[in-house]
Amino acid sequence: MLRQQLVRFSTRRAFSSTIKKQSHFEEGVYSNIPVKVKNRKIPYGWVHFGFFGAGFLFPFVACLVQQKKQGLI
């Protein structure tokens, strides 16, 4: 009995959306990336270059702080 229930349960299809919705997907430029690029409050370029710019500047700022602590500057 348990085996029959497991077989019946495992063969049941459980799709959460309709066939029509599954066959249609958004097409066009920037539709295949997980972030919103157009119509943003803050332009994507600011966020992108700000994030990588901060990562690039971090070692230079750390060196500057250490040199000030040692009295070299």
Residue frames as a rotation matrix with the C-alpha (Angstrom) as fourth column:
MET 1
0.561 0.828 0.000 0.00
0.828 -0.561 0.000 0.00
0.000 0.000 -1.000 0.00
LEU 2
0.495 -0.458 -0.738 2.74
0.114 -0.808 0.578 2.44
-0.861 -0.371 -0.348 0.89
ARG 3
-0.581 -0.745 0.328 4.61
0.384 0.104 0.917 1.56
-0.718 0.659 0.226 -2.28
GLN 4
-0.128 0.625 0.770 1.54
0.985 -0.009 0.172 2.28
0.114 0.780 -0.615 -4.41
GLN 5
0.812 0.430 -0.394 1.10
0.506 -0.855 0.110 5.67
-0.289 -0.289 -0.913 -2.75
LEU 6
0.075 -0.878 -0.472 4.75
0.048 -0.469 0.882 6.54
-0.996 -0.089 0.007 -3.34
VAL 7
-0.651 -0.275 0.708 4.58
0.663 0.249 0.706 5.53
-0.370 0.929 0.020 -6.99
ARG 8
0.290 0.850 0.440 1.37
0.943 -0.332 0.020 7.50
0.163 0.409 -0.898 -7.48
PHE 9
0.772 -0.020 -0.636 2.86
0.286 -0.882 0.376 10.54
-0.568 -0.472 -0.675 -5.72
SER 10
-0.190 -0.964 -0.184 6.16
0.138 -0.212 0.967 10.42
-0.972 0.159 0.173 -7.62
THR 11
-0.607 -0.016 0.795 4.49
0.778 0.197 0.597 10.20
-0.166 0.980 -0.107 -11.03
ARG 12
0.531 0.836 -0.139 2.17
0.801 -0.549 -0.238 13.15
-0.275 0.015 -0.961 -10.38
ARG 13
-0.332 -0.596 0.731 3.16
0.776 -0.614 -0.148 16.31
0.536 0.518 0.666 -12.24
ALA 14
0.411 0.426 -0.806 3.19
0.837 -0.527 0.148 19.44
-0.362 -0.736 -0.573 -10.12
PHE 15
-0.473 -0.517 0.714 3.73
0.754 -0.657 0.024 22.50
0.456 0.550 0.700 -12.28
SER 16
-0.342 0.315 -0.885 3.11
0.719 -0.519 -0.462 25.82
-0.605 -0.795 -0.049 -10.59
SER 17
-0.387 0.241 -0.890 2.31
-0.459 -0.887 -0.041 27.82
-0.799 0.393 0.455 -13.73
THR 18
0.629 0.745 0.219 0.30
-0.131 0.380 -0.916 27.28
-0.766 0.548 0.337 -16.86
ILE 19
0.169 -0.528 0.833 1.63
0.851 0.504 0.147 26.06
-0.497 0.684 0.534 -20.19
LYS 20
0.688 0.146 0.711 1.03
0.578 -0.702 -0.416 29.45
0.438 0.698 -0.567 -21.77
LYS 21
0.920 -0.357 0.161 3.03
-0.385 -0.747 0.543 31.22
-0.073 -0.561 -0.824 -19.07
GLN 22
0.416 -0.801 0.430 5.86
0.149 0.526 0.837 28.70
-0.897 -0.284 0.338 -19.32
SER 23
0.249 -0.314 0.916 6.25
0.942 0.297 -0.155 29.12
-0.223 0.902 0.370 -23.05
HIS 24
0.675 0.029 0.737 6.46
0.349 -0.893 -0.284 32.93
0.650 0.449 -0.613 -22.91
PHE 25
0.233 -0.632 -0.739 9.49
0.886 -0.174 0.429 34.73
-0.400 -0.755 0.519 -21.59
GLU 26
0.808 0.063 -0.586 10.60
-0.014 -0.992 -0.126 38.32
-0.590 0.110 -0.800 -21.78
GLU 27
0.344 -0.686 0.641 12.87
0.936 0.308 -0.172 39.01
-0.079 0.659 0.748 -24.73
GLY 28
0.848 -0.073 0.526 15.17
0.151 -0.917 -0.370 41.85
0.509 0.393 -0.766 -25.59
VAL 29
-0.133 -0.960 0.246 18.23
0.046 -0.254 -0.966 43.65
0.990 -0.118 0.078 -24.35
TYR 30
-0.708 -0.322 0.629 19.03
-0.575 -0.256 -0.778 43.25
0.411 -0.911 -0.004 -20.61
SER 31
0.390 0.913 0.119 16.28
-0.832 0.294 0.471 40.65
0.395 -0.282 0.874 -20.13
ASN 32
0.605 -0.179 -0.776 18.72
0.125 0.984 -0.129 37.83
0.786 -0.019 0.618 -19.35
ILE 33
-0.589 -0.808 0.006 20.44
0.142 -0.111 -0.984 39.41
0.796 -0.578 0.181 -16.33
PRO 34
-0.094 0.613 -0.784 19.16
0.892 0.401 0.207 39.31
0.441 -0.681 -0.585 -12.74
VAL 35
-0.476 -0.083 -0.875 19.47
0.613 -0.746 -0.263 43.05
-0.631 -0.661 0.406 -12.03
LYS 36
0.664 0.724 0.189 17.39
0.685 -0.486 -0.542 45.95
-0.301 0.489 -0.819 -13.25
VAL 37
-0.431 -0.890 0.146 19.50
0.856 -0.353 0.377 48.14
-0.284 0.288 0.914 -15.54
LYS 38
-0.702 0.226 0.675 17.01
0.301 -0.765 0.569 50.56
0.645 0.603 0.469 -17.08
ASN 39
0.177 0.828 0.531 14.61
-0.136 -0.514 0.847 52.94
0.975 -0.222 0.022 -15.29
ARG 40
0.042 -0.253 -0.966 16.48
0.915 0.398 -0.065 52.88
0.401 -0.882 0.249 -11.97
LYS 41
0.961 0.238 -0.138 16.50
0.275 -0.835 0.476 55.65
-0.002 -0.496 -0.868 -9.36
ILE 42
0.320 -0.933 -0.163 20.29
-0.494 -0.311 0.812 55.37
-0.808 -0.180 -0.561 -9.12
PRO 43
0.604 -0.091 -0.791 21.89
-0.766 0.206 -0.609 54.60
0.219 0.974 0.055 -12.50
TYR 44
0.985 -0.173 -0.010 23.47
0.172 0.963 0.209 51.15
-0.026 -0.208 0.978 -12.68
GLY 45
0.376 -0.902 0.213 26.85
0.356 -0.072 -0.932 52.61
0.855 0.427 0.294 -13.68
TRP 46
0.132 -0.283 0.950 27.11
-0.737 -0.669 -0.097 54.51
0.663 -0.687 -0.297 -10.40
VAL 47
0.764 0.210 0.610 26.47
-0.597 0.590 0.544 51.38
-0.245 -0.780 0.576 -8.38
HIS 48
0.913 -0.408 0.025 28.79
0.378 0.819 -0.432 49.21
0.156 0.403 0.902 -10.49
PHE 49
0.180 -0.911 0.372 31.75
0.306 -0.308 -0.901 51.56
0.935 0.276 0.223 -10.65
GLY 50
0.300 -0.016 0.954 31.18
-0.787 -0.569 0.238 52.73
0.539 -0.822 -0.184 -7.07
PHE 51
0.940 0.094 0.328 31.39
-0.273 0.785 0.556 49.17
-0.205 -0.612 0.764 -5.75
PHE 52
0.679 -0.722 0.133 34.51
0.711 0.600 -0.368 48.25
0.186 0.344 0.920 -7.71
GLY 53
0.232 -0.581 0.780 36.06
-0.012 -0.803 -0.595 51.69
0.973 0.129 -0.193 -7.17
ALA 54
0.614 0.032 0.789 35.69
-0.765 -0.223 0.605 51.32
0.196 -0.974 -0.113 -3.40
GLY 55
0.929 -0.278 0.245 37.33
0.186 0.921 0.341 47.90
-0.321 -0.271 0.908 -3.58
PHE 56
0.462 -0.790 0.403 40.18
0.647 -0.010 -0.762 49.33
0.607 0.612 0.507 -5.64
LEU 57
0.203 -0.363 0.910 40.75
-0.304 -0.906 -0.294 52.31
0.931 -0.217 -0.294 -3.32
PHE 58
0.959 0.279 0.052 40.63
-0.132 0.275 0.952 50.33
0.251 -0.920 0.300 -0.07
PRO 59
0.508 -0.817 -0.273 44.33
0.860 0.496 0.119 49.24
0.038 -0.295 0.955 -0.04
PHE 60
-0.241 -0.609 0.756 45.50
0.531 -0.735 -0.423 52.77
0.813 0.299 0.500 -0.85
VAL 61
0.388 0.460 0.798 43.43
-0.439 -0.670 0.599 54.26
0.810 -0.583 -0.058 1.96
ALA 62
0.968 -0.066 -0.242 44.69
0.231 0.609 0.759 51.56
0.097 -0.791 0.605 4.34
CYS 63
0.091 -0.994 0.060 48.30
0.940 0.065 -0.336 52.41
0.330 0.087 0.940 3.44
LEU 64
-0.156 -0.083 0.984 47.60
0.063 -0.995 -0.074 56.12
0.986 0.051 0.160 3.94
VAL 65
0.785 0.502 0.363 46.13
-0.343 -0.136 0.930 55.48
0.516 -0.854 0.065 7.40
GLN 66
0.780 -0.540 -0.317 49.08
0.626 0.656 0.422 53.32
-0.019 -0.527 0.849 8.43
GLN 67
-0.157 -0.870 0.468 51.59
0.789 -0.396 -0.470 55.92
0.594 0.295 0.748 7.19
LYS 68
0.140 0.279 0.950 49.80
-0.283 -0.908 0.308 58.65
0.949 -0.312 -0.049 9.16
LYS 69
0.974 0.222 -0.052 49.90
-0.031 0.357 0.934 56.46
0.226 -0.907 0.354 12.29
GLN 70
0.441 -0.884 -0.154 53.66
0.897 0.428 0.116 56.04
-0.036 -0.189 0.981 11.88
GLY 71
0.537 -0.183 -0.824 54.18
0.168 -0.934 0.317 59.75
-0.827 -0.308 -0.470 11.29
LEU 72
-0.410 -0.711 0.572 55.56
0.712 0.143 0.688 59.39
-0.571 0.689 0.447 7.77
ILE 73
-0.234 0.411 0.881 53.00
0.762 -0.485 0.429 61.83
0.603 0.772 -0.200 6.34
